[in-house]
Amino acid sequence: MPPTDFTFKPIGTVRHRSAEVPRHWSVSEVEGELVINADLVDGLKDIQAGQRIIVLFHFHKSPPFGPGLLTQKPPRRKSKKGVFSICSPVRPNPLGMSVVEVIEVRANVIRVKGLDMLDETPILDIKPYIESSGGR
């Protein structure tokens, strides 16, 4: 039987000085840093300026989710949509995913562009962004 509960330990924190961030990474120009725990610095080997990376994070400031939030009206939409078809931070599991561009890597700090996360957002994982090659 699969486990029913999970525990995640943040690997770092988002840091930036922007007063506001866009609701989605695809329209963001916000620059900032992914400050990774020092004991994980070896895991940043091969991340380089110019590449894109996927950042998985916790929506740590989202309100609690309840059944009434299974449908929500996103900004700039006329009607409610199912939570799994939108990018709302209010979700059954408050997990977010963004694609950011790496500007620079120094020790345990990755300077990036394209942030849509709040300052001090807990980072759960980083993965490579791989463009589709059109085939498998």
Secondary structure, DSSP 8 states (H G I E B T S, - for coil): ---S-------EEEE---S---SSGGG---EEEEEE-GGGGGGGTT--TT-EEEEEEE-TT-----GGGSEE--TT-SS-EEGGGS--S--SS-EEEEEEEEEEEETTEEEEE---S-TT-EEEEEEE-----S--
